[in-house]
Amino acid sequence: MPTISARLSDAEQAELDAVAELLAEDRSGTIRKALDEGLETLRVRVAVERYQSGDVSAVEAAQLADLSIAEWLDVARERNLTTQLELSDLELDADTAVEL
């Protein structure tokens, strides 16, 4: 497993230690969990932003977010997302979803 390093402020280190204690984990385990959850959140945020701006279709947004199309549609519904996509884009999404 590769090793990485990061510089933390005193406040960030204190927060890391507090969360590690809450989880009954060491710092390394807590960092891995935070990184996993944070990366997942970032992927979804980017997908939401690109979908909302009309840059990507629902299928592409699901791929960006590393979600199934059904999971992505749940995210879109929960966030009341709208898009600027054309009808042809939506038809392509529907065709792709059928193929999945």
Buried (B, 14 or more C-beta within 10 A) or exposed (E): EEEEEEEEEEEEEEEBEEBBEEEEBEEEEBBEBBEEEEEEEEBBEBBBEBBBEEBBBBBBBBBBBEBEBEEBBEBBEEEEBEBEBEEEBEEBBEEBBEEE
